[in-house]
Amino acid sequence: MNILLLGAPGSGKGSQAEQILKENPFVQISTGDLLRNALAKKTPDGLLAGEYMRKGDLVPDELVLKILKERLREPDCENGVIFDGYPRNVAQAEMLDGILKADGKKLDLVLNIESPFEVLMARLLSRRVCSKCGKSYNMISNPPSADNICGVCGGKVIAREDDREDVIKNRLEVYTSSTKPLRDYYESRGVLFSIDGDRKIPEIYEDVKMIINRKGKN
Ligand code: AMP
């Protein structure tokens, strides 16, 4: 099954993906993570992407598509993919449809996690991530140990460079103008399910799980 997690930055897409992966044989593909890895390795694509990411702007479609296609070629994608952060606009959605179709596949489910602006802003300001394994923390609801050490891998827990108030504001604006139209795109294709994201992770996951199971039985 191929699932898209749709939702603004801070809506909890990554946390829901983590829960889904515990119970399903899928892989998660986060284009944000792929781009951050490329940037950390200082590849030419990564360095170029970094210029957009620092400001909270979208990276050009062709560049994101290139790294996404490379990732999708890997054999672990065969059992199903959770797309997190891709597509971000209608042009990318059409590209993804094309890639999947060429492989005899499709997006089976789009889970749209909705939260108010103030909730997203507060979550992103208090979000921290492990610099080694990427595990997500929140200084209010799920803090790391006192010395900011990751409980999973022992890596250093830090704030993401783009989780700064001015950059967050731009990312949320970009989401509203570019990514929200995707709701209509997927609604008209009958695959969209909207979920209240202003709740605790396990409560949201109950809904996510129910929708995935129902789809799996169809
Ligand atoms: P994320 O980790 O999903 O919040 O993404 C972090 C940043 O990576 C975004 O603010 C964009 O600059 C870039 N990015 C991630 N995914 C995409 C995408 N599908 N299209 C364009 N830019 C992206």
Residues whose N, C-alpha, C, O or C-beta is under 5 A from the ligand:
A	BS01	AMP	P9 T31 G32 D33 L35 Y52 M53 G56 D57 L58 V59 V64 G85 Y86 P87 R88
